[in-house]
């Protein structure tokens, strides 16, 4: 596990563009004030839009089994019609 570099609150203010570009590129930072850690800047996880066939198959094998009759009955009792608005 790598250690996050520390940046001061002043560095964050003065070099915000450079630091945010680094965060966008995957770098994390610990922000300090008066030598004490006060927070972390970490990149947001990006949601994938594509799942490969192999991954989907692996996920499907561990998914709970669905009883189709129960599923259909549940769908038939659903009264919230999204097109009725």
Residue, then its C-alpha position, 0 to 999 in steps of 0.5 A: x500500500x502506498x502512502x498518500x502525499x500530504x499537502x497543506x491547506x495553503x498548497x491546496x489553495x495556491x495550487x488547486x488546479x495542479x492538485x485537482x488535475x492530479x486527483x483526476x488522474x487517480x492521485x490521492x492526497x492528505x490535506x493538513x493544517x498546522x501539521x495535522x491531517x484534516x481531510x483527504x482528496x480522493x478521486x471518485x470511482x467511475x462507474x463502468x458502463x460495460x460488463x463483459x460477457x464473462x463477468x456477467x456470466x460469473x455474476x449470474x452464477x452466484x445470483x439468487x434463483x428467481x421463481x418466475x411465477x412469483x416474479x410474474x405475480x409481483x409484476x401483475x400487482x404493481x399498480x405504478x404505471x410510469x406511462x400514466x403520468 
